[in-house]
Amino acid sequence: MYVIGNSAVACPNGQCNLSQWGHWSNCTSYCGGGASRRFKHLCCDKSYTTIEKCAAHCNITAKDYIEKRVCGQTCVNGVFRQNKCQCPQNFTGKCCES
């Protein structure tokens, strides 16, 4: 069974199998300091209540089923500091684009 929250889906190839990577999530920030993630589903017996317990049983680490990347750091004409774009004089906009 795939353990997804409180639901379970039949596993086509048995326990401890990982699916292919899913799609990347939307970036959490348009301009600076954002993150995007993608996941693999882990197939385990429905007796496991969390993916962490299932992964530990299968000797799989989080990096095997969660991938994170930095995104949203476009800072046109500005400098990225303290999780936001800092605009020089005479530039405005969320990303110093005007």
C-alpha positions in Angstrom: 0.0 0.0 0.0 1.1 3.6 -0.6 0.9 5.5 2.6 -0.5 8.9 1.7 -1.8 10.8 4.7 -4.6 8.6 6.1 -5.3 6.8 2.8 -3.7 3.8 1.1 -3.4 2.7 -2.5 -2.5 -0.8 -3.7 1.2 -1.3 -4.5 1.8 -2.8 -7.9 5.3 -4.1 -7.1 5.3 -4.9 -3.4 6.6 -3.3 -0.3 9.5 -0.8 -0.1 9.2 0.3 -3.7 9.6 4.0 -4.6 7.6 5.6 -7.4 9.2 7.9 -10.0 9.7 11.5 -9.0 6.5 13.6 -9.0 6.3 17.1 -10.5 8.0 20.0 -8.8 5.7 22.1 -6.6 5.2 25.8 -7.2 7.9 28.0 -5.8 6.9 29.4 -2.4 8.2 32.9 -3.3 8.2 34.8 -6.5 11.2 36.9 -5.7 13.8 35.6 -3.4 14.1 32.9 -0.8 11.6 30.4 -2.2 11.7 26.6 -2.3 10.2 24.0 -4.5 9.8 20.3 -3.7 9.1 17.0 -5.4 8.4 13.6 -3.9 8.4 9.9 -4.6 5.6 7.8 -3.2 6.9 5.0 -0.9 5.1 1.7 -1.0 4.7 0.1 2.5 2.3 -2.1 4.4 -0.7 -0.1 5.7 0.3 -0.8 9.3 2.9 2.1 9.0 1.3 5.3 10.2 3.9 7.7 8.8 6.2 7.7 5.8 9.1 8.2 8.2 8.4 4.8 9.9 7.9 3.1 6.6 11.2 4.6 5.2 13.1 3.5 8.3 11.8 -0.1 7.9 12.9 0.0 4.3 16.3 1.6 5.0 15.4 4.6 2.8 16.4 8.1 3.8 14.4 11.3 3.2 16.8 12.4 0.5 15.6 9.3 -1.5 12.0 10.4 -1.6 12.1 14.2 -1.0 14.0 16.6 -3.2 14.1 20.4 -2.5 15.5 23.2 -4.6 15.9 26.9 -4.1 13.8 29.0 -6.5 12.4 32.5 -6.9 15.7 34.4 -6.6 15.4 36.6 -9.6 16.2 40.1 -8.4 16.4 42.3 -11.5 18.6 45.4 -10.9 18.7 44.6 -7.2 20.6 42.5 -4.6 19.1 39.5 -2.8 19.5 40.0 1.0 17.6 38.7 4.0 15.1 36.8 2.0 14.1 39.7 -0.2 15.2 41.8 -3.1 16.7 45.1 -2.0 16.4 47.7 -4.8 18.9 50.4 -5.5 17.8 54.1 -5.7 15.3 54.8 -8.6 14.2 51.1 -8.9 10.9 49.7 -7.6 8.8 46.6 -7.8 8.8 43.3 -6.0 12.0 42.3 -7.8 13.4 45.7 -8.6 12.1 45.3 -12.2 11.1 48.9 -12.8 
